């Protein structure tokens, strides 16, 4: 293998490594925000305030009734703590609404 071929191979491998770390960084950033919201909701009385602030995003993601129910459960001290602790490992108890395709 000539010098130019080795150089091209080295540059390609560096580019692939940078691409993988960029994807990993983005996944950690997005996942970290979700975990941070759940942890903030788990604080017994401060979680009530956080749940009240995030009720709009719950309604947007889950629909009116499911969003209000989810935020209501989160707002109850210790019940919301238990719910969010379990959801960290199992996923949402109350599922998100089904996304419909946007019409152009």
PyMOL CGO cylinders between C-alpha atoms (Angstrom):
from pymol import cmd
from pymol.cgo import CYLINDER

trace = [
    CYLINDER, 0.00, 0.00, 0.00, 1.44, 3.34, -1.00, 0.3, 1, 1, 1, 1, 1, 1,
    CYLINDER, 1.44, 3.34, -1.00, 1.76, 6.46, 1.10, 0.3, 1, 1, 1, 1, 1, 1,
    CYLINDER, 1.76, 6.46, 1.10, -1.29, 8.14, -0.45, 0.3, 1, 1, 1, 1, 1, 1,
    CYLINDER, -1.29, 8.14, -0.45, -3.47, 5.06, 0.09, 0.3, 1, 1, 1, 1, 1, 1,
    CYLINDER, -3.47, 5.06, 0.09, -2.45, 4.85, 3.77, 0.3, 1, 1, 1, 1, 1, 1,
    CYLINDER, -2.45, 4.85, 3.77, -3.12, 8.57, 4.21, 0.3, 1, 1, 1, 1, 1, 1,
    CYLINDER, -3.12, 8.57, 4.21, -6.58, 8.27, 2.64, 0.3, 1, 1, 1, 1, 1, 1,
    CYLINDER, -6.58, 8.27, 2.64, -7.34, 5.25, 4.83, 0.3, 1, 1, 1, 1, 1, 1,
    CYLINDER, -7.34, 5.25, 4.83, -6.21, 7.14, 7.95, 0.3, 1, 1, 1, 1, 1, 1,
    CYLINDER, -6.21, 7.14, 7.95, -8.34, 10.18, 7.07, 0.3, 1, 1, 1, 1, 1, 1,
    CYLINDER, -8.34, 10.18, 7.07, -11.38, 7.99, 6.40, 0.3, 1, 1, 1, 1, 1, 1,
    CYLINDER, -11.38, 7.99, 6.40, -11.03, 6.20, 9.73, 0.3, 1, 1, 1, 1, 1, 1,
    CYLINDER, -11.03, 6.20, 9.73, -10.70, 9.54, 11.56, 0.3, 1, 1, 1, 1, 1, 1,
    CYLINDER, -10.70, 9.54, 11.56, -13.81, 10.81, 9.81, 0.3, 1, 1, 1, 1, 1, 1,
    CYLINDER, -13.81, 10.81, 9.81, -15.77, 7.68, 10.79, 0.3, 1, 1, 1, 1, 1, 1,
    CYLINDER, -15.77, 7.68, 10.79, -14.63, 7.99, 14.41, 0.3, 1, 1, 1, 1, 1, 1,
    CYLINDER, -14.63, 7.99, 14.41, -15.68, 11.66, 14.51, 0.3, 1, 1, 1, 1, 1, 1,
    CYLINDER, -15.68, 11.66, 14.51, -19.06, 10.78, 13.00, 0.3, 1, 1, 1, 1, 1, 1,
    CYLINDER, -19.06, 10.78, 13.00, -19.68, 8.04, 15.60, 0.3, 1, 1, 1, 1, 1, 1,
    CYLINDER, -19.68, 8.04, 15.60, -18.78, 10.33, 18.50, 0.3, 1, 1, 1, 1, 1, 1,
    CYLINDER, -18.78, 10.33, 18.50, -21.07, 13.05, 17.12, 0.3, 1, 1, 1, 1, 1, 1,
    CYLINDER, -21.07, 13.05, 17.12, -24.02, 10.65, 16.99, 0.3, 1, 1, 1, 1, 1, 1,
    CYLINDER, -24.02, 10.65, 16.99, -23.21, 9.36, 20.48, 0.3, 1, 1, 1, 1, 1, 1,
    CYLINDER, -23.21, 9.36, 20.48, -23.01, 12.93, 21.80, 0.3, 1, 1, 1, 1, 1, 1,
    CYLINDER, -23.01, 12.93, 21.80, -26.39, 13.80, 20.28, 0.3, 1, 1, 1, 1, 1, 1,
    CYLINDER, -26.39, 13.80, 20.28, -28.02, 10.67, 21.74, 0.3, 1, 1, 1, 1, 1, 1,
    CYLINDER, -28.02, 10.67, 21.74, -26.59, 11.36, 25.18, 0.3, 1, 1, 1, 1, 1, 1,
    CYLINDER, -26.59, 11.36, 25.18, -27.73, 14.98, 25.02, 0.3, 1, 1, 1, 1, 1, 1,
    CYLINDER, -27.73, 14.98, 25.02, -31.30, 14.06, 24.03, 0.3, 1, 1, 1, 1, 1, 1,
    CYLINDER, -31.30, 14.06, 24.03, -31.51, 11.17, 26.49, 0.3, 1, 1, 1, 1, 1, 1,
    CYLINDER, -31.51, 11.17, 26.49, -29.96, 13.26, 29.24, 0.3, 1, 1, 1, 1, 1, 1,
    CYLINDER, -29.96, 13.26, 29.24, -32.72, 15.86, 28.95, 0.3, 1, 1, 1, 1, 1, 1,
    CYLINDER, -32.72, 15.86, 28.95, -35.39, 13.16, 29.28, 0.3, 1, 1, 1, 1, 1, 1,
    CYLINDER, -35.39, 13.16, 29.28, -33.70, 11.69, 32.36, 0.3, 1, 1, 1, 1, 1, 1,
    CYLINDER, -33.70, 11.69, 32.36, -33.27, 15.19, 33.86, 0.3, 1, 1, 1, 1, 1, 1,
    CYLINDER, -33.27, 15.19, 33.86, -37.00, 15.91, 33.47, 0.3, 1, 1, 1, 1, 1, 1,
    CYLINDER, -37.00, 15.91, 33.47, -37.90, 12.60, 35.11, 0.3, 1, 1, 1, 1, 1, 1,
    CYLINDER, -37.90, 12.60, 35.11, -35.48, 13.18, 37.98, 0.3, 1, 1, 1, 1, 1, 1,
    CYLINDER, -35.48, 13.18, 37.98, -36.81, 16.70, 38.53, 0.3, 1, 1, 1, 1, 1, 1,
    CYLINDER, -36.81, 16.70, 38.53, -40.35, 15.34, 38.71, 0.3, 1, 1, 1, 1, 1, 1,
    CYLINDER, -40.35, 15.34, 38.71, -39.26, 12.78, 41.32, 0.3, 1, 1, 1, 1, 1, 1,
    CYLINDER, -39.26, 12.78, 41.32, -38.42, 15.37, 43.99, 0.3, 1, 1, 1, 1, 1, 1,
    CYLINDER, -38.42, 15.37, 43.99, -41.43, 15.05, 46.33, 0.3, 1, 1, 1, 1, 1, 1,
    CYLINDER, -41.43, 15.05, 46.33, -42.74, 18.64, 46.57, 0.3, 1, 1, 1, 1, 1, 1,
    CYLINDER, -42.74, 18.64, 46.57, -40.57, 20.35, 43.98, 0.3, 1, 1, 1, 1, 1, 1,
    CYLINDER, -40.57, 20.35, 43.98, -41.77, 17.70, 41.54, 0.3, 1, 1, 1, 1, 1, 1,
    CYLINDER, -41.77, 17.70, 41.54, -45.28, 19.12, 41.83, 0.3, 1, 1, 1, 1, 1, 1,
    CYLINDER, -45.28, 19.12, 41.83, -44.04, 22.47, 40.51, 0.3, 1, 1, 1, 1, 1, 1,
    CYLINDER, -44.04, 22.47, 40.51, -42.08, 20.78, 37.72, 0.3, 1, 1, 1, 1, 1, 1,
    CYLINDER, -42.08, 20.78, 37.72, -45.12, 18.69, 36.74, 0.3, 1, 1, 1, 1, 1, 1,
    CYLINDER, -45.12, 18.69, 36.74, -47.26, 21.85, 36.62, 0.3, 1, 1, 1, 1, 1, 1,
    CYLINDER, -47.26, 21.85, 36.62, -44.73, 23.56, 34.34, 0.3, 1, 1, 1, 1, 1, 1,
    CYLINDER, -44.73, 23.56, 34.34, -44.46, 20.52, 32.04, 0.3, 1, 1, 1, 1, 1, 1,
    CYLINDER, -44.46, 20.52, 32.04, -48.22, 19.87, 31.75, 0.3, 1, 1, 1, 1, 1, 1,
    CYLINDER, -48.22, 19.87, 31.75, -48.30, 21.58, 28.34, 0.3, 1, 1, 1, 1, 1, 1,
    CYLINDER, -48.30, 21.58, 28.34, -45.64, 19.33, 26.89, 0.3, 1, 1, 1, 1, 1, 1,
    CYLINDER, -45.64, 19.33, 26.89, -47.41, 16.25, 28.31, 0.3, 1, 1, 1, 1, 1, 1,
    CYLINDER, -47.41, 16.25, 28.31, -50.67, 17.33, 26.66, 0.3, 1, 1, 1, 1, 1, 1,
    CYLINDER, -50.67, 17.33, 26.66, -48.86, 17.94, 23.37, 0.3, 1, 1, 1, 1, 1, 1,
    CYLINDER, -48.86, 17.94, 23.37, -47.19, 14.50, 23.46, 0.3, 1, 1, 1, 1, 1, 1,
    CYLINDER, -47.19, 14.50, 23.46, -50.03, 12.41, 24.91, 0.3, 1, 1, 1, 1, 1, 1,
    CYLINDER, -50.03, 12.41, 24.91, -53.24, 14.23, 24.09, 0.3, 1, 1, 1, 1, 1, 1,
    CYLINDER, -53.24, 14.23, 24.09, -55.52, 16.18, 26.45, 0.3, 1, 1, 1, 1, 1, 1,
    CYLINDER, -55.52, 16.18, 26.45, -56.85, 13.45, 28.72, 0.3, 1, 1, 1, 1, 1, 1,
    CYLINDER, -56.85, 13.45, 28.72, -53.73, 11.30, 28.89, 0.3, 1, 1, 1, 1, 1, 1,
    CYLINDER, -53.73, 11.30, 28.89, -51.52, 14.38, 29.32, 0.3, 1, 1, 1, 1, 1, 1,
    CYLINDER, -51.52, 14.38, 29.32, -53.58, 15.75, 32.21, 0.3, 1, 1, 1, 1, 1, 1,
    CYLINDER, -53.58, 15.75, 32.21, -53.72, 12.31, 33.84, 0.3, 1, 1, 1, 1, 1, 1,
    CYLINDER, -53.72, 12.31, 33.84, -49.96, 11.86, 33.50, 0.3, 1, 1, 1, 1, 1, 1,
    CYLINDER, -49.96, 11.86, 33.50, -49.22, 15.32, 34.92, 0.3, 1, 1, 1, 1, 1, 1,
    CYLINDER, -49.22, 15.32, 34.92, -51.77, 14.84, 37.70, 0.3, 1, 1, 1, 1, 1, 1,
    CYLINDER, -51.77, 14.84, 37.70, -50.13, 11.61, 38.82, 0.3, 1, 1, 1, 1, 1, 1,
    CYLINDER, -50.13, 11.61, 38.82, -46.68, 13.25, 38.61, 0.3, 1, 1, 1, 1, 1, 1,
    CYLINDER, -46.68, 13.25, 38.61, -47.89, 16.15, 40.77, 0.3, 1, 1, 1, 1, 1, 1,
    CYLINDER, -47.89, 16.15, 40.77, -48.89, 13.91, 43.70, 0.3, 1, 1, 1, 1, 1, 1,
    CYLINDER, -48.89, 13.91, 43.70, -45.93, 13.75, 46.12, 0.3, 1, 1, 1, 1, 1, 1,
    CYLINDER, -45.93, 13.75, 46.12, -44.45, 10.26, 46.57, 0.3, 1, 1, 1, 1, 1, 1,
    CYLINDER, -44.45, 10.26, 46.57, -46.93, 8.73, 44.05, 0.3, 1, 1, 1, 1, 1, 1,
    CYLINDER, -46.93, 8.73, 44.05, -45.27, 10.68, 41.24, 0.3, 1, 1, 1, 1, 1, 1,
    CYLINDER, -45.27, 10.68, 41.24, -41.90, 9.75, 42.72, 0.3, 1, 1, 1, 1, 1, 1,
    CYLINDER, -41.90, 9.75, 42.72, -42.74, 6.04, 42.54, 0.3, 1, 1, 1, 1, 1, 1,
    CYLINDER, -42.74, 6.04, 42.54, -44.25, 6.34, 39.05, 0.3, 1, 1, 1, 1, 1, 1,
    CYLINDER, -44.25, 6.34, 39.05, -41.25, 8.17, 37.62, 0.3, 1, 1, 1, 1, 1, 1,
    CYLINDER, -41.25, 8.17, 37.62, -38.76, 5.84, 39.30, 0.3, 1, 1, 1, 1, 1, 1,
    CYLINDER, -38.76, 5.84, 39.30, -40.44, 2.86, 37.65, 0.3, 1, 1, 1, 1, 1, 1,
    CYLINDER, -40.44, 2.86, 37.65, -40.74, 4.69, 34.31, 0.3, 1, 1, 1, 1, 1, 1,
    CYLINDER, -40.74, 4.69, 34.31, -36.98, 5.29, 34.26, 0.3, 1, 1, 1, 1, 1, 1,
    CYLINDER, -36.98, 5.29, 34.26, -36.53, 1.56, 33.74, 0.3, 1, 1, 1, 1, 1, 1,
    CYLINDER, -36.53, 1.56, 33.74, -39.74, 0.42, 32.01, 0.3, 1, 1, 1, 1, 1, 1,
    CYLINDER, -39.74, 0.42, 32.01, -40.86, 3.37, 29.87, 0.3, 1, 1, 1, 1, 1, 1,
    CYLINDER, -40.86, 3.37, 29.87, -44.08, 5.38, 30.02, 0.3, 1, 1, 1, 1, 1, 1,
    CYLINDER, -44.08, 5.38, 30.02, -47.16, 3.94, 31.71, 0.3, 1, 1, 1, 1, 1, 1,
    CYLINDER, -47.16, 3.94, 31.71, -49.38, 6.27, 29.70, 0.3, 1, 1, 1, 1, 1, 1,
    CYLINDER, -49.38, 6.27, 29.70, -48.43, 6.01, 26.04, 0.3, 1, 1, 1, 1, 1, 1,
    CYLINDER, -48.43, 6.01, 26.04, -47.91, 8.94, 23.68, 0.3, 1, 1, 1, 1, 1, 1,
    CYLINDER, -47.91, 8.94, 23.68, -50.52, 9.68, 21.04, 0.3, 1, 1, 1, 1, 1, 1,
    CYLINDER, -50.52, 9.68, 21.04, -50.04, 8.17, 17.60, 0.3, 1, 1, 1, 1, 1, 1,
    CYLINDER, -50.04, 8.17, 17.60, -48.30, 10.58, 15.26, 0.3, 1, 1, 1, 1, 1, 1,
    CYLINDER, -48.30, 10.58, 15.26, -50.26, 11.17, 12.05, 0.3, 1, 1, 1, 1, 1, 1,
    CYLINDER, -50.26, 11.17, 12.05, -48.49, 12.21, 8.88, 0.3, 1, 1, 1, 1, 1, 1,
    CYLINDER, -48.49, 12.21, 8.88, -48.70, 15.91, 8.09, 0.3, 1, 1, 1, 1, 1, 1,
    CYLINDER, -48.70, 15.91, 8.09, -50.60, 16.89, 4.96, 0.3, 1, 1, 1, 1, 1, 1,
    CYLINDER, -50.60, 16.89, 4.96, -48.86, 19.26, 2.59, 0.3, 1, 1, 1, 1, 1, 1,
]
cmd.load_cgo(trace, "trace")
